[in-house]
């Protein structure tokens, strides 16, 4: 199961993910991506993706996360990964968003 929540503060938006980010759990979040990836939803300059609650991530989850981060950058947002699982730190170092 994958849960997500959007919290707005004065200076940033935090997207909190918890559970399993995998091929088996992505569909509901993917279908609702316009809710949290629209210019209206992302009305702050800094977007933090809090991954502290992620228990498992597979290649499909990683690809979706990269796509979500890219969409935030297209909206000229500063993107931060907070508490990323160790399984994605090394691959991320070679990606565009580091």
Secondary structure, DSSP 8 states (H G I E B T S, - for coil): -EEEEEEE-SSEEEEEEEEEESTTTHHHHHHTHHHHHSTTT--SSEEEEEEEEEEEE-HHHHHHHHHHHHHHHHTT-EEEEES--HHHHHHHHTSTT-
